[in-house]
Amino acid sequence: MNTFSNAFRAEVVRMARKELKPELQGMRKAITGHRSEIAALKRKALALLNPL
């Protein structure tokens, strides 16, 4: 029975990953955009604090 439970668990994990993959890709793209925006804002804040 242990073999069956391992195979069943592996299949459930595979199916869950398959379902979540598109959703996670969208979130990763959003996170990348947010990080870029934060970096740009930090550069702008530093430029305002230290005008040359």
Secondary structure, 3 states (H helix, E strand, C coil): CHHHHHHHHHHHHHHHHHHHHHHHHHHHHHHHHHHHHHHHHHHHHHHHHCCC
